[in-house]
Amino acid sequence: MNVQQILHIVDGISTWVGKAAAWLVIGLMTLVCVEVFKRYIMNMPTAWIFDASNMFYGSLFMLAGAYTLAQNAHVRGDFLYSSMRPRTQASLDLVLYIVFFLPGIMALIYAGYDYAALSWRIGEHSTVTANGPPIYHFKAVIPIAGALVMLQGLAEILRCVVCLKTGVWPSRLKDVSEIDVVEEQLAHSEYVDEETRKTAIARAQQIDETARQRGMGGDLQT
């Protein structure tokens, strides 16, 4: 198994967890819609909906962290970064991962584990409302999410090392992006002729690829 395969395996784990967590959006939307109906139509608000909504959204936010890192989609001040050569980008990323990322995530995992363990031991319930729902299972997501982000972060550090050696960013797993939506819309448009459609798609792909190469640390491959 080579380095690229290892990186894609880690990317795949982060992507699978992130996409699985994305289904929590359906539950969150359902909770909010039910509460709005009960509160404003039936005048029967539900006390635990607020806690449940926080847990759904918090779990989604935390579990999607590794997936976002795998797609290199976290917010980056890339005004200068995007103009750097790949080796310079990798050097900067490597220093920041070692100085800030590793200590921060290790602290999150360590503190999150103690936080969750205590919550499980006492069978903690929410105190926001009377007879609030249990929240120990929600707090258990903290160290789990931290471990997933740490795993993906180690893969990103390995990417930096490979880039420093080769001068080229290793590829990432491809996922659906905005450019795919543009292509699909153009492909089904009845108001654009075939030649114009192909030209527009090619141009959009070129712009997207250039942006990824300059600012996202490596091309995306299946």
C-alpha positions in Angstrom: 0.0 0.0 0.0 1.5 3.3 -1.1 1.2 6.7 0.5 -1.5 7.9 -2.0 -3.7 4.9 -1.1 -3.3 5.6 2.6 -4.3 9.2 2.1 -7.4 8.2 0.1 -8.4 5.7 2.7 -8.3 8.4 5.4 -10.2 10.8 3.1 -12.8 8.1 2.5 -13.3 7.6 6.2 -13.8 11.3 6.8 -16.1 11.6 3.8 -18.2 8.7 4.9 -18.7 10.0 8.4 -19.4 13.5 7.1 -22.0 12.3 4.7 -23.6 10.1 7.3 -23.7 13.0 9.7 -25.3 15.2 7.0 -28.5 13.2 7.4 -28.9 14.9 10.8 -30.1 17.9 8.8 -33.3 16.0 8.0 -33.9 15.4 11.7 -33.1 19.0 12.6 -35.4 20.3 10.0 -38.2 18.0 11.1 -37.8 19.1 14.7 -37.9 22.8 13.8 -41.0 22.4 11.6 -42.9 20.4 14.2 -42.0 22.9 16.9 -43.1 25.8 14.8 -46.4 24.1 14.0 -47.0 23.2 17.6 -46.0 26.5 19.0 -47.8 28.9 16.6 -50.6 26.8 15.3 -51.6 24.6 18.2 -50.2 26.8 21.0 -48.5 23.7 22.5 -44.7 24.4 22.6 -42.4 21.5 23.4 -39.8 22.2 26.1 -37.2 19.6 24.9 -37.1 20.7 21.3 -34.6 23.4 22.0 -32.1 20.9 23.5 -32.7 18.3 20.8 -32.1 20.9 18.1 -28.8 21.9 19.7 -27.7 18.3 19.9 -28.6 17.6 16.3 -26.8 20.7 15.0 -23.8 20.3 17.4 -23.3 16.7 16.3 -23.5 17.6 12.6 -21.1 20.5 13.1 -18.5 18.4 14.9 -18.7 15.2 12.8 -18.4 17.1 9.6 -15.1 18.7 10.7 -12.9 15.9 9.4 -14.8 15.7 6.1 -14.4 19.5 5.6 -10.7 19.1 6.3 -10.5 16.2 3.8 -11.9 18.5 1.2 -9.6 21.3 2.3 -12.7 23.5 2.7 -12.0 25.1 6.1 -11.8 28.9 5.9 -8.3 30.0 4.9 -6.9 33.5 4.4 -5.5 32.6 1.0 -4.8 36.1 -0.4 -1.1 35.3 -0.2 -1.3 31.5 0.2 -2.8 31.0 -3.2 0.1 32.8 -4.9 2.7 30.6 -3.2 4.4 27.6 -4.8 3.3 24.2 -3.6 6.4 23.6 -1.5 6.0 26.9 0.2 2.4 26.2 0.9 3.3 22.8 2.3 6.0 24.3 4.5 3.6 26.9 5.9 0.9 24.2 6.4 3.3 21.8 8.1 4.5 24.5 10.6 0.9 25.5 11.4 -0.2 21.9 11.8 2.6 21.1 14.3 2.4 24.4 16.2 -1.4 24.9 16.4 -3.4 22.0 15.1 -1.8 19.0 16.9 -1.8 20.6 20.4 -5.3 22.0 19.9 -6.9 18.8 18.8 -5.0 16.7 21.3 -6.4 19.0 24.0 -9.8 18.7 22.6 -9.7 14.9 22.6 -8.3 14.8 26.2 -10.6 17.3 27.7 -13.6 16.0 25.6 -13.0 12.4 26.9 -13.1 13.5 30.5 -16.1 15.8 29.8 -18.0 12.9 28.2 -16.9 10.3 30.8 -18.2 12.4 33.7 -21.4 13.0 31.9 -22.0 9.3 31.4 -21.1 8.5 35.0 -23.7 10.9 36.4 -26.3 10.3 33.7 -26.3 14.0 32.9 -29.5 15.7 31.7 -30.0 19.1 30.3 -30.7 21.9 32.8 -31.9 24.4 30.2 -35.5 23.2 30.8 -37.2 21.2 33.6 -36.8 17.5 33.1 -34.5 18.1 30.2 -33.4 15.2 27.9 -30.2 13.2 28.5 -27.1 14.8 27.0 -24.3 12.3 27.9 -24.5 10.7 24.4 -24.2 14.1 22.8 -21.1 14.9 24.8 -19.6 11.6 23.7 -19.5 13.0 20.2 -16.8 15.6 21.3 -13.9 13.1 21.6 -15.1 11.0 18.7 -15.1 14.1 16.4 -11.8 15.1 17.8 -10.3 11.7 17.0 -11.6 11.9 13.4 -10.2 15.4 12.9 -6.9 14.2 14.3 -6.8 11.3 11.9 -7.5 13.5 8.9 -5.0 16.1 10.2 -2.3 13.4 10.3 -3.1 12.6 6.7 -2.8 16.4 5.9 0.6 16.4 7.6 1.6 13.5 5.4 0.4 15.4 2.4 2.7 18.2 3.3 5.7 15.9 3.6 5.0 14.4 0.2 4.6 17.8 -1.4 7.9 18.9 0.1 9.6 15.9 -1.4 7.9 16.0 -4.8 6.9 19.6 -5.3 3.3 18.5 -6.1 0.3 18.1 -3.8 -1.0 14.6 -3.6 -4.5 14.1 -5.0 -7.7 14.1 -2.9 -10.9 12.1 -3.2 -13.3 13.7 -5.6 -16.7 14.8 -4.2 -19.7 16.6 -5.5 -19.0 20.3 -5.9 -20.7 23.5 -7.2 -19.1 23.0 -10.6 -21.0 19.7 -11.0 -24.3 21.5 -10.5 -23.3 24.0 -13.1 -22.5 21.2 -15.6 -25.8 19.5 -14.9 -27.8 22.6 -15.4 -26.1 23.4 -18.7 -26.5 19.9 -19.9 -30.3 20.0 -19.4 -30.7 23.6 -20.7 -33.0 24.0 -23.7 -31.8 27.5 -24.4 -28.1 26.8 -25.0 -26.8 25.2 -28.1 -24.4 22.3 -27.9 -21.3 24.2 -28.9 -21.9 27.0 -26.4 -22.7 24.4 -23.7 -19.4 22.6 -24.2 -17.4 25.8 -24.2 -19.1 27.0 -21.0 -18.6 23.7 -19.2 -14.9 23.6 -20.3 -14.3 27.1 -19.2 -16.0 26.5 -15.8 -13.9 23.4 -15.3 -10.8 25.3 -16.1 -11.6 28.1 -13.7 -12.5 25.5 -11.0 -9.3 23.5 -11.5 -7.1 26.6 -11.4 -8.7 27.7 -8.2 -8.2 24.3 -6.6 -4.6 24.0 -7.7 -3.7 27.5 -6.4 -5.6 27.6 -3.2 -6.7 24.1 -2.1 -3.5 22.1 -2.0 -3.7 19.5 -4.7 -6.0 18.3 -7.4 -9.0 16.0 -6.7 -9.0 12.5 -8.1 -11.4 9.6 -7.9 
